[in-house]
Amino acid sequence: GCAIKKTLKPAKKRKHVQHLRQAYWVSERRACKVISIARSSHRYCSQRKDDRALRLRICEIAATRIRYGYLRIHILLRREGWRVNHKRVYRIYREEGLKLRRKRPRRHVTGSRRMDRPDVECPNTCWSMDFVVDSLFDGRRFRAITIVDNFSRECLAIEAGQSIKGQDVAAVMERLVNKRGIPDRIQCDNGSEFISKILDKWAYEHGVTLDFSRPGKPMDNAMIESFNGSFRDECLNVNWFLSIEDAREKIEMWRQDYNEFRPHSSLGDLTPQQFADKFMSVQGQKTIFLNGPVFG
C-alpha cells in the first residue's frame, strides 16, 4: 500500500482524495492522510497563464520559418513585444511537436586533417560561392549561384538562370566587386564553372585567390553548404516558381529577408546587416580614437 501511494502522481492523488470523500464520507484531512498528500497540494489551483495566443503565434512563425528553432522563434517574439522567456517558448514548441530533426552524418577521421585557413577578421576578406539546382512548376530545371561573405554571413548575391557558365560567374563577380570591393579570397568547389579559364583570368587580374575545396570534402566550404541548406528549406521548397523571372523575384525577396530580418545565433542574434553595420561603426570609432579629431 505504501509503495502504491508513493508512485501516484499529485493529480491522481487529488482524484483519489475526491473519491474517498464521496464514497466513504470522510473528511478532507482523513482522506489526505490515507493517500499521503498534503492538504495544501490537494487544494492547489494552477496559476498558469492562458497561452493560446502565444501558442498560435509560435505555430505561425514555425510554419513560415521552417528552419527556425525555439531560440530563434523566441528572438522574433521579443521583437514583436511578447514578454516571454525562452523556457516557456521551448515548452510550447515541444508540446506542438515543432522540434527540428537534426541528423548528423558520420564523418571519417581523415576529414578533419586539412590545412588551417587564415582567420576571417573583417568583411570582404573571404567569400564563399556554390551552385543550387531546383525546378520550375513544369519540371524545367534552373540553377542558382549563391555568394556569401564568411565574416558577416551576408548573402551578397543569388543569380538564377537556366544555364550559368564560367563567363556568367565572372560577370556576377565583376558586379559585386564594383559594388562592394575586391575580396582577398573566394572559397568554392571544383565545379566546371569555377575552374574555367574565364574565372581564373578574372581572379588573376583582380588579385583574388580562388580557394578550392578538396574533392569529396564539402565541409571544406561549410559556410556556403549551411547557407544552401537554409536557402533550400526556407525558399526553394516553400515557393512555386512559374517562370525564371518569377523565381528571380522571389529569391531576391528571400535574400533581402535573410540579410535584414533573419537573426543568427553565431552573430549574437543579430541579422547579417546589423552585424556588418555594428562592425563598421566600431571600426570607425577606433579610427577616430587613433587618429584624433580632425578640426576644420
CYANA upper distance limits for C-alpha pairs under 8 A (distance plus 0.5 A):
  1 GLY  CA      5 LYS  CA      6.85
  2 CYS  CA      6 LYS  CA      6.84
  3 ALA  CA      7 THR  CA      6.94
  4 ILE  CA      8 LEU  CA      6.98
  5 LYS  CA     35 ILE  CA      6.62
  5 LYS  CA     36 SER  CA      7.15
  6 LYS  CA     36 SER  CA      8.44
  8 LEU  CA     12 LYS  CA      6.73
  8 LEU  CA     13 LYS  CA      6.71
  9 LYS  CA     13 LYS  CA      6.67
 10 PRO  CA     14 ARG  CA      6.72
 10 PRO  CA     37 ILE  CA      8.20
 10 PRO  CA     41 SER  CA      8.13
 10 PRO  CA     42 HIS  CA      8.49
 11 ALA  CA     15 LYS  CA      7.06
 12 LYS  CA     16 HIS  CA      6.78
 13 LYS  CA     17 VAL  CA      6.76
 13 LYS  CA     35 ILE  CA      7.08
 13 LYS  CA     37 ILE  CA      7.48
 13 LYS  CA     42 HIS  CA      8.48
 14 ARG  CA     18 GLN  CA      6.92
 14 ARG  CA     42 HIS  CA      6.03
 15 LYS  CA     19 HIS  CA      6.76
 16 HIS  CA     20 LEU  CA      6.69
 16 HIS  CA     35 ILE  CA      7.80
 17 VAL  CA     21 ARG  CA      6.76
 17 VAL  CA     28 GLU  CA      7.90
 17 VAL  CA     31 ALA  CA      5.89
 17 VAL  CA     32 CYS  CA      6.61
 17 VAL  CA     35 ILE  CA      7.40
 17 VAL  CA     42 HIS  CA      8.49
 18 GLN  CA     22 GLN  CA      6.72
 19 HIS  CA     23 ALA  CA      6.38
 20 LEU  CA     24 TYR  CA      6.08
 20 LEU  CA     25 TRP  CA      7.62
 20 LEU  CA     26 VAL  CA      7.36
 20 LEU  CA     31 ALA  CA      6.60
 21 ARG  CA     25 TRP  CA      5.38
 21 ARG  CA     26 VAL  CA      5.48
 21 ARG  CA     27 SER  CA      6.86
 21 ARG  CA     28 GLU  CA      7.29
 21 ARG  CA     31 ALA  CA      7.03
 22 GLN  CA     26 VAL  CA      8.26
 26 VAL  CA     30 ARG  CA      6.78
 26 VAL  CA     31 ALA  CA      6.97
 27 SER  CA     31 ALA  CA      6.74
 28 GLU  CA     32 CYS  CA      6.54
 28 GLU  CA     39 ARG  CA      8.13
 29 ARG  CA     33 LYS  CA      6.70
 29 ARG  CA     39 ARG  CA      7.45
 30 ARG  CA     34 VAL  CA      6.85
 31 ALA  CA     35 ILE  CA      6.83
 32 CYS  CA     36 SER  CA      6.24
 32 CYS  CA     37 ILE  CA      5.64
 32 CYS  CA     38 ALA  CA      6.88
 32 CYS  CA     39 ARG  CA      6.80
 32 CYS  CA     42 HIS  CA      8.21
 33 LYS  CA     37 ILE  CA      6.97
 33 LYS  CA     38 ALA  CA      8.20
 37 ILE  CA     41 SER  CA      7.30
 37 ILE  CA     42 HIS  CA      7.47
 38 ALA  CA     42 HIS  CA      6.90
 39 ARG  CA     43 ARG  CA      6.74
 40 SER  CA     44 TYR  CA      6.58
 51 ASP  CA     55 ARG  CA      6.34
 52 ARG  CA     56 LEU  CA      6.60
 53 ALA  CA     57 ARG  CA      6.77
 54 LEU  CA     58 ILE  CA      6.66
 55 ARG  CA     59 CYS  CA      6.77
 55 ARG  CA     92 ILE  CA      6.91
 56 LEU  CA     60 GLU  CA      6.72
 57 ARG  CA     61 ILE  CA      6.74
 58 ILE  CA     62 ALA  CA      6.61
 58 ILE  CA     73 ILE  CA      7.55
 58 ILE  CA     89 VAL  CA      8.36
 58 ILE  CA     93 TYR  CA      7.86
 59 CYS  CA     63 ALA  CA      6.52
 59 CYS  CA     96 GLU  CA      8.24
 60 GLU  CA     64 THR  CA      6.90
 61 ILE  CA     65 ARG  CA      6.17
 61 ILE  CA     66 ILE  CA      8.47
 61 ILE  CA     73 ILE  CA      7.45
 62 ALA  CA     66 ILE  CA      5.84
 62 ALA  CA     67 ARG  CA      8.30
 62 ALA  CA     68 TYR  CA      7.06
 62 ALA  CA     69 GLY  CA      8.48
 62 ALA  CA     73 ILE  CA      8.02
 62 ALA  CA     98 LEU  CA      7.80
 64 THR  CA    234 GLU  CA      8.48
 65 ARG  CA    234 GLU  CA      6.96
 66 ILE  CA    233 ASP  CA      7.48
 66 ILE  CA    234 GLU  CA      6.82
 67 ARG  CA    100 LEU  CA      8.24
 67 ARG  CA    230 SER  CA      7.23
 67 ARG  CA    233 ASP  CA      7.23
 67 ARG  CA    234 GLU  CA      7.17
 68 TYR  CA     72 ARG  CA      6.22
 68 TYR  CA     73 ILE  CA      6.81
 69 GLY  CA     73 ILE  CA      6.76
 69 GLY  CA     99 LYS  CA      7.72
 69 GLY  CA    100 LEU  CA      7.30
 70 TYR  CA     74 HIS  CA      6.48
 70 TYR  CA     86 HIS  CA      8.06
 70 TYR  CA     89 VAL  CA      6.98
 70 TYR  CA     90 TYR  CA      6.25
 70 TYR  CA     93 TYR  CA      6.91
 71 LEU  CA     75 ILE  CA      6.96
 71 LEU  CA     86 HIS  CA      7.16
 71 LEU  CA     90 TYR  CA      8.34
 72 ARG  CA     76 LEU  CA      7.01
 72 ARG  CA    263 PRO  CA      7.30
 72 ARG  CA    264 HIS  CA      8.36
 72 ARG  CA    265 SER  CA      8.21
 72 ARG  CA    269 ASP  CA      8.39
 73 ILE  CA     77 LEU  CA      6.74
 73 ILE  CA     89 VAL  CA      8.50
 74 HIS  CA     78 ARG  CA      6.75
 74 HIS  CA     84 VAL  CA      8.41
 74 HIS  CA     85 ASN  CA      8.00
 74 HIS  CA     86 HIS  CA      6.45
 74 HIS  CA     89 VAL  CA      6.94
 75 ILE  CA     79 ARG  CA      6.80
 75 ILE  CA    263 PRO  CA      8.18
 75 ILE  CA    269 ASP  CA      8.04
 76 LEU  CA     80 GLU  CA      6.87
 77 LEU  CA     81 GLY  CA      6.96
 77 LEU  CA     82 TRP  CA      5.90
 77 LEU  CA     84 VAL  CA      8.41
 78 ARG  CA     82 TRP  CA      5.63
 78 ARG  CA     83 ARG  CA      7.02
 78 ARG  CA     84 VAL  CA      7.81
 84 VAL  CA     88 ARG  CA      7.29
 84 VAL  CA     89 VAL  CA      7.79
 85 ASN  CA     89 VAL  CA      7.17
 86 HIS  CA     90 TYR  CA      6.51
 87 LYS  CA     91 ARG  CA      6.72
 88 ARG  CA     92 ILE  CA      6.89
 89 VAL  CA     93 TYR  CA      6.40
 90 TYR  CA     94 ARG  CA      6.63
 91 ARG  CA     95 GLU  CA      6.67
 92 ILE  CA     96 GLU  CA      6.59
 93 TYR  CA     97 GLY  CA      7.01
 93 TYR  CA     98 LEU  CA      6.01
 93 TYR  CA     99 LYS  CA      7.24
 94 ARG  CA     98 LEU  CA      6.51
 94 ARG  CA     99 LYS  CA      6.54
107 ARG  CA    111 GLY  CA      7.13
108 HIS  CA    112 SER  CA      8.42
109 VAL  CA    113 ARG  CA      8.23
111 GLY  CA    217 LYS  CA      7.62
120 VAL  CA    125 THR  CA      6.70
120 VAL  CA    126 CYS  CA      7.19
120 VAL  CA    150 ASN  CA      7.75
120 VAL  CA    151 PHE  CA      6.51
121 GLU  CA    125 THR  CA      7.85
121 GLU  CA    151 PHE  CA      7.32
122 CYS  CA    151 PHE  CA      6.55
122 CYS  CA    152 SER  CA      8.44
123 PRO  CA    149 ASP  CA      7.26
123 PRO  CA    150 ASN  CA      8.13
123 PRO  CA    151 PHE  CA      5.95
123 PRO  CA    152 SER  CA      6.77
123 PRO  CA    276 ALA  CA      7.98
124 ASN  CA    149 ASP  CA      7.14
124 ASN  CA    151 PHE  CA      8.26
124 ASN  CA    180 ARG  CA      8.24
124 ASN  CA    181 GLY  CA      7.80
124 ASN  CA    182 ILE  CA      7.47
124 ASN  CA    183 PRO  CA      5.24
124 ASN  CA    184 ASP  CA      7.55
125 THR  CA    150 ASN  CA      8.44
125 THR  CA    151 PHE  CA      8.10
125 THR  CA    183 PRO  CA      5.69
125 THR  CA    184 ASP  CA      5.61
125 THR  CA    185 ARG  CA      6.89
126 CYS  CA    149 ASP  CA      6.82
126 CYS  CA    150 ASN  CA      6.30
126 CYS  CA    151 PHE  CA      7.82
126 CYS  CA    183 PRO  CA      6.45
126 CYS  CA    184 ASP  CA      6.49
126 CYS  CA    185 ARG  CA      5.27
126 CYS  CA    186 ILE  CA      6.06
126 CYS  CA    187 GLN  CA      7.79
127 TRP  CA    147 ILE  CA      7.28
127 TRP  CA    148 VAL  CA      6.08
127 TRP  CA    149 ASP  CA      5.08
127 TRP  CA    150 ASN  CA      6.05
127 TRP  CA    183 PRO  CA      7.45
127 TRP  CA    185 ARG  CA      6.95
127 TRP  CA    186 ILE  CA      5.19
127 TRP  CA    187 GLN  CA      6.65
128 SER  CA    147 ILE  CA      6.10
128 SER  CA    148 VAL  CA      5.77
128 SER  CA    149 ASP  CA      7.00
128 SER  CA    150 ASN  CA      7.17
128 SER  CA    186 ILE  CA      5.99
128 SER  CA    187 GLN  CA      5.09
128 SER  CA    188 CYS  CA      6.49
128 SER  CA    221 ASN  CA      7.76
128 SER  CA    223 MET  CA      7.66
128 SER  CA    224 ILE  CA      6.36
129 MET  CA    145 ILE  CA      7.35
129 MET  CA    146 THR  CA      5.88
129 MET  CA    147 ILE  CA      4.86
129 MET  CA    148 VAL  CA      6.96
129 MET  CA    186 ILE  CA      7.85
129 MET  CA    187 GLN  CA      6.95
129 MET  CA    188 CYS  CA      5.93
129 MET  CA    224 ILE  CA      6.84
130 ASP  CA    145 ILE  CA      6.18
130 ASP  CA    146 THR  CA      6.01
130 ASP  CA    147 ILE  CA      7.41
130 ASP  CA    188 CYS  CA      6.69
130 ASP  CA    189 ASP  CA      7.60
130 ASP  CA    224 ILE  CA      7.22
130 ASP  CA    225 GLU  CA      8.45
131 PHE  CA    143 ARG  CA      7.17
131 PHE  CA    144 ALA  CA      6.10
131 PHE  CA    145 ILE  CA      5.00
131 PHE  CA    146 THR  CA      6.68
132 VAL  CA    143 ARG  CA      6.22
132 VAL  CA    144 ALA  CA      5.73
132 VAL  CA    145 ILE  CA      6.91
132 VAL  CA    146 THR  CA      7.98
132 VAL  CA    228 ASN  CA      7.62
133 VAL  CA    141 ARG  CA      7.55
133 VAL  CA    142 PHE  CA      6.45
133 VAL  CA    143 ARG  CA      5.05
133 VAL  CA    144 ALA  CA      6.91
134 ASP  CA    141 ARG  CA      6.17
134 ASP  CA    142 PHE  CA      6.14
134 ASP  CA    143 ARG  CA      6.89
134 ASP  CA    236 LEU  CA      7.68
135 SER  CA    139 GLY  CA      5.95
135 SER  CA    140 ARG  CA      5.89
135 SER  CA    141 ARG  CA      4.62
135 SER  CA    142 PHE  CA      6.32
135 SER  CA    241 PHE  CA      8.30
136 LEU  CA    140 ARG  CA      5.80
136 LEU  CA    141 ARG  CA      6.70
136 LEU  CA    142 PHE  CA      7.90
136 LEU  CA    240 TRP  CA      7.74
136 LEU  CA    241 PHE  CA      5.58
136 LEU  CA    242 LEU  CA      6.54
136 LEU  CA    243 SER  CA      6.89
136 LEU  CA    244 ILE  CA      7.94
137 PHE  CA    240 TRP  CA      6.82
137 PHE  CA    241 PHE  CA      6.20
137 PHE  CA    242 LEU  CA      6.12
137 PHE  CA    243 SER  CA      8.31
138 ASP  CA    242 LEU  CA      8.38
141 ARG  CA    162 GLN  CA      7.38
142 PHE  CA    160 ALA  CA      7.49
142 PHE  CA    161 GLY  CA      6.19
142 PHE  CA    162 GLN  CA      4.98
142 PHE  CA    163 SER  CA      7.43
142 PHE  CA    244 ILE  CA      8.20
143 ARG  CA    160 ALA  CA      6.13
143 ARG  CA    161 GLY  CA      6.11
143 ARG  CA    162 GLN  CA      6.59
143 ARG  CA    163 SER  CA      7.23
143 ARG  CA    164 ILE  CA      7.53
144 ALA  CA    158 ILE  CA      6.75
144 ALA  CA    159 GLU  CA      5.77
144 ALA  CA    160 ALA  CA      4.54
144 ALA  CA    161 GLY  CA      6.84
144 ALA  CA    164 ILE  CA      8.42
145 ILE  CA    157 ALA  CA      8.36
145 ILE  CA    158 ILE  CA      6.02
145 ILE  CA    159 GLU  CA      5.77
145 ILE  CA    160 ALA  CA      7.03
145 ILE  CA    169 VAL  CA      8.41
146 THR  CA    155 CYS  CA      8.01
146 THR  CA    156 LEU  CA      8.41
146 THR  CA    157 ALA  CA      6.55
146 THR  CA    158 ILE  CA      5.13
146 THR  CA    159 GLU  CA      7.33
146 THR  CA    224 ILE  CA      8.29
146 THR  CA    228 ASN  CA      8.17
147 ILE  CA    155 CYS  CA      6.48
147 ILE  CA    156 LEU  CA      6.02
147 ILE  CA    157 ALA  CA      5.90
147 ILE  CA    158 ILE  CA      6.99
147 ILE  CA    224 ILE  CA      8.12
148 VAL  CA    153 ARG  CA      6.65
148 VAL  CA    154 GLU  CA      6.16
148 VAL  CA    155 CYS  CA      4.93
148 VAL  CA    156 LEU  CA      5.93
148 VAL  CA    157 ALA  CA      7.87
148 VAL  CA    224 ILE  CA      7.23
149 ASP  CA    153 ARG  CA      5.74
149 ASP  CA    154 GLU  CA      5.85
149 ASP  CA    155 CYS  CA      6.99
149 ASP  CA    156 LEU  CA      7.24
150 ASN  CA    154 GLU  CA      8.12
150 ASN  CA    223 MET  CA      7.29
152 SER  CA    267 LEU  CA      8.34
152 SER  CA    272 PRO  CA      5.89
152 SER  CA    273 GLN  CA      8.14
152 SER  CA    275 PHE  CA      6.87
152 SER  CA    276 ALA  CA      6.27
153 ARG  CA    272 PRO  CA      6.14
154 GLU  CA    258 TYR  CA      8.50
154 GLU  CA    259 ASN  CA      6.22
154 GLU  CA    272 PRO  CA      5.52
154 GLU  CA    273 GLN  CA      7.32
155 CYS  CA    255 ARG  CA      7.13
155 CYS  CA    258 TYR  CA      8.05
155 CYS  CA    259 ASN  CA      7.00
156 LEU  CA    176 LEU  CA      8.10
157 ALA  CA    176 LEU  CA      8.47
157 ALA  CA    255 ARG  CA      8.27
158 ILE  CA    251 ILE  CA      7.86
158 ILE  CA    252 GLU  CA      7.71
158 ILE  CA    255 ARG  CA      8.03
159 GLU  CA    172 VAL  CA      8.15
159 GLU  CA    248 ARG  CA      8.00
160 ALA  CA    164 ILE  CA      8.49
160 ALA  CA    244 ILE  CA      8.00
160 ALA  CA    247 ALA  CA      8.07
160 ALA  CA    248 ARG  CA      6.61
161 GLY  CA    244 ILE  CA      7.26
162 GLN  CA    244 ILE  CA      8.07
164 ILE  CA    168 ASP  CA      6.24
164 ILE  CA    169 VAL  CA      7.58
164 ILE  CA    193 GLU  CA      8.38
165 LYS  CA    169 VAL  CA      6.95
165 LYS  CA    193 GLU  CA      6.07
166 GLY  CA    170 ALA  CA      6.79
166 GLY  CA    192 SER  CA      8.20
166 GLY  CA    193 GLU  CA      4.90
166 GLY  CA    194 PHE  CA      7.13
166 GLY  CA    196 SER  CA      6.26
166 GLY  CA    197 LYS  CA      8.35
166 GLY  CA    198 ILE  CA      6.56
166 GLY  CA    199 LEU  CA      6.54
167 GLN  CA    171 ALA  CA      6.63
167 GLN  CA    198 ILE  CA      6.47
167 GLN  CA    199 LEU  CA      7.37
168 ASP  CA    172 VAL  CA      6.77
169 VAL  CA    173 MET  CA      6.75
169 VAL  CA    193 GLU  CA      7.69
169 VAL  CA    194 PHE  CA      8.36
169 VAL  CA    199 LEU  CA      7.60
170 ALA  CA    174 GLU  CA      6.60
170 ALA  CA    198 ILE  CA      7.49
170 ALA  CA    199 LEU  CA      5.85
170 ALA  CA    202 TRP  CA      7.09
171 ALA  CA    175 ARG  CA      6.87
172 VAL  CA    176 LEU  CA      6.88
173 MET  CA    177 VAL  CA      6.59
174 GLU  CA    178 ASN  CA      6.77
175 ARG  CA    179 LYS  CA      6.86
176 LEU  CA    180 ARG  CA      6.29
176 LEU  CA    181 GLY  CA      7.71
177 VAL  CA    181 GLY  CA      4.96
177 VAL  CA    182 ILE  CA      5.66
177 VAL  CA    183 PRO  CA      8.35
182 ILE  CA    206 HIS  CA      7.76
182 ILE  CA    208 VAL  CA      7.94
183 PRO  CA    208 VAL  CA      7.03
184 ASP  CA    207 GLY  CA      8.04
184 ASP  CA    208 VAL  CA      5.88
184 ASP  CA    209 THR  CA      6.89
185 ARG  CA    208 VAL  CA      6.08
185 ARG  CA    209 THR  CA      5.16
185 ARG  CA    210 LEU  CA      6.51
185 ARG  CA    211 ASP  CA      7.14
186 ILE  CA    208 VAL  CA      7.74
186 ILE  CA    209 THR  CA      6.76
186 ILE  CA    210 LEU  CA      5.58
186 ILE  CA    211 ASP  CA      6.26
187 GLN  CA    210 LEU  CA      6.64
187 GLN  CA    211 ASP  CA      5.12
187 GLN  CA    212 PHE  CA      6.38
187 GLN  CA    213 SER  CA      7.78
187 GLN  CA    221 ASN  CA      7.07
188 CYS  CA    194 PHE  CA      7.63
188 CYS  CA    210 LEU  CA      7.73
188 CYS  CA    211 ASP  CA      6.79
188 CYS  CA    212 PHE  CA      5.64
188 CYS  CA    213 SER  CA      6.70
188 CYS  CA    221 ASN  CA      7.28
189 ASP  CA    194 PHE  CA      7.71
189 ASP  CA    212 PHE  CA      5.70
189 ASP  CA    213 SER  CA      5.40
189 ASP  CA    214 ARG  CA      8.00
189 ASP  CA    215 PRO  CA      8.29
189 ASP  CA    218 PRO  CA      8.27
189 ASP  CA    221 ASN  CA      8.09
190 ASN  CA    194 PHE  CA      6.80
190 ASN  CA    195 ILE  CA      6.75
190 ASN  CA    212 PHE  CA      6.76
190 ASN  CA    213 SER  CA      7.28
190 ASN  CA    214 ARG  CA      8.43
190 ASN  CA    215 PRO  CA      7.68
191 GLY  CA    195 ILE  CA      6.90
192 SER  CA    196 SER  CA      6.56
193 GLU  CA    199 LEU  CA      8.17
194 PHE  CA    199 LEU  CA      6.96
194 PHE  CA    200 ASP  CA      8.35
195 ILE  CA    199 LEU  CA      7.54
195 ILE  CA    200 ASP  CA      7.28
196 SER  CA    200 ASP  CA      6.76
197 LYS  CA    201 LYS  CA      6.47
198 ILE  CA    202 TRP  CA      6.79
199 LEU  CA    203 ALA  CA      6.64
200 ASP  CA    204 TYR  CA      6.70
200 ASP  CA    210 LEU  CA      8.48
201 LYS  CA    205 GLU  CA      6.69
202 TRP  CA    206 HIS  CA      6.82
203 ALA  CA    207 GLY  CA      6.35
203 ALA  CA    208 VAL  CA      5.30
203 ALA  CA    209 THR  CA      7.15
203 ALA  CA    210 LEU  CA      7.66
204 TYR  CA    208 VAL  CA      6.82
204 TYR  CA    209 THR  CA      8.32
213 SER  CA    217 LYS  CA      7.13
213 SER  CA    218 PRO  CA      7.52
213 SER  CA    220 ASP  CA      5.92
213 SER  CA    221 ASN  CA      7.01
214 ARG  CA    218 PRO  CA      8.26
214 ARG  CA    220 ASP  CA      7.49
218 PRO  CA    222 ALA  CA      7.08
218 PRO  CA    225 GLU  CA      7.85
219 MET  CA    225 GLU  CA      8.11
221 ASN  CA    225 GLU  CA      7.06
222 ALA  CA    226 SER  CA      6.57
223 MET  CA    227 PHE  CA      6.87
224 ILE  CA    228 ASN  CA      6.50
225 GLU  CA    229 GLY  CA      6.85
226 SER  CA    230 SER  CA      7.09
227 PHE  CA    231 PHE  CA      6.58
228 ASN  CA    232 ARG  CA      6.54
229 GLY  CA    233 ASP  CA      6.70
230 SER  CA    234 GLU  CA      6.26
230 SER  CA    235 CYS  CA      8.38
231 PHE  CA    235 CYS  CA      5.99
231 PHE  CA    236 LEU  CA      7.14
232 ARG  CA    236 LEU  CA      5.18
232 ARG  CA    237 ASN  CA      6.27
233 ASP  CA    237 ASN  CA      5.90
233 ASP  CA    238 VAL  CA      7.65
234 GLU  CA    238 VAL  CA      6.88
235 CYS  CA    239 ASN  CA      6.58
235 CYS  CA    251 ILE  CA      7.45
235 CYS  CA    254 TRP  CA      7.15
236 LEU  CA    240 TRP  CA      8.49
239 ASN  CA    250 LYS  CA      8.44
241 PHE  CA    246 ASP  CA      6.42
241 PHE  CA    247 ALA  CA      5.76
242 LEU  CA    246 ASP  CA      6.52
242 LEU  CA    247 ALA  CA      7.79
243 SER  CA    247 ALA  CA      6.70
244 ILE  CA    248 ARG  CA      6.69
245 GLU  CA    249 GLU  CA      6.79
246 ASP  CA    250 LYS  CA      6.77
247 ALA  CA    251 ILE  CA      6.42
248 ARG  CA    252 GLU  CA      6.53
249 GLU  CA    253 MET  CA      6.84
250 LYS  CA    254 TRP  CA      6.78
251 ILE  CA    255 ARG  CA      6.64
252 GLU  CA    256 GLN  CA      6.82
253 MET  CA    257 ASP  CA      6.80
254 TRP  CA    258 TYR  CA      6.53
255 ARG  CA    259 ASN  CA      6.79
256 GLN  CA    260 GLU  CA      6.44
256 GLN  CA    261 PHE  CA      8.40
257 ASP  CA    261 PHE  CA      5.67
257 ASP  CA    262 ARG  CA      6.97
258 TYR  CA    262 ARG  CA      5.49
258 TYR  CA    271 THR  CA      8.25
258 TYR  CA    272 PRO  CA      8.41
259 ASN  CA    271 THR  CA      6.63
259 ASN  CA    272 PRO  CA      5.73
259 ASN  CA    273 GLN  CA      6.09
260 GLU  CA    271 THR  CA      6.32
260 GLU  CA    272 PRO  CA      7.26
260 GLU  CA    273 GLN  CA      6.10
260 GLU  CA    274 GLN  CA      7.90
261 PHE  CA    271 THR  CA      6.46
262 ARG  CA    270 LEU  CA      8.44
262 ARG  CA    271 THR  CA      6.09
263 PRO  CA    267 LEU  CA      8.39
263 PRO  CA    269 ASP  CA      5.45
263 PRO  CA    270 LEU  CA      5.52
263 PRO  CA    271 THR  CA      5.08
263 PRO  CA    272 PRO  CA      8.18
264 HIS  CA    268 GLY  CA      7.18
264 HIS  CA    269 ASP  CA      5.26
264 HIS  CA    270 LEU  CA      6.23
264 HIS  CA    271 THR  CA      6.47
264 HIS  CA    272 PRO  CA      8.00
265 SER  CA    269 ASP  CA      5.07
265 SER  CA    270 LEU  CA      7.90
267 LEU  CA    271 THR  CA      7.81
267 LEU  CA    272 PRO  CA      8.02
267 LEU  CA    275 PHE  CA      7.21
270 LEU  CA    274 GLN  CA      6.42
270 LEU  CA    275 PHE  CA      6.42
271 THR  CA    275 PHE  CA      6.60
272 PRO  CA    276 ALA  CA      6.61
273 GLN  CA    277 ASP  CA      6.65
274 GLN  CA    278 LYS  CA      6.52
275 PHE  CA    279 PHE  CA      6.66
276 ALA  CA    280 MET  CA      6.74
277 ASP  CA    281 SER  CA      6.67
278 LYS  CA    282 VAL  CA      6.75
279 PHE  CA    283 GLN  CA      6.68
280 MET  CA    284 GLY  CA      6.57
281 SER  CA    285 GLN  CA      6.79
282 VAL  CA    286 LYS  CA      6.80
283 GLN  CA    287 THR  CA      6.74
284 GLY  CA    288 ILE  CA      6.84
285 GLN  CA    289 PHE  CA      6.64
286 LYS  CA    290 LEU  CA      6.63
287 THR  CA    291 ASN  CA      6.48
287 THR  CA    292 GLY  CA      8.50
288 ILE  CA    292 GLY  CA      5.87
288 ILE  CA    293 PRO  CA      6.75
289 PHE  CA    293 PRO  CA      8.14
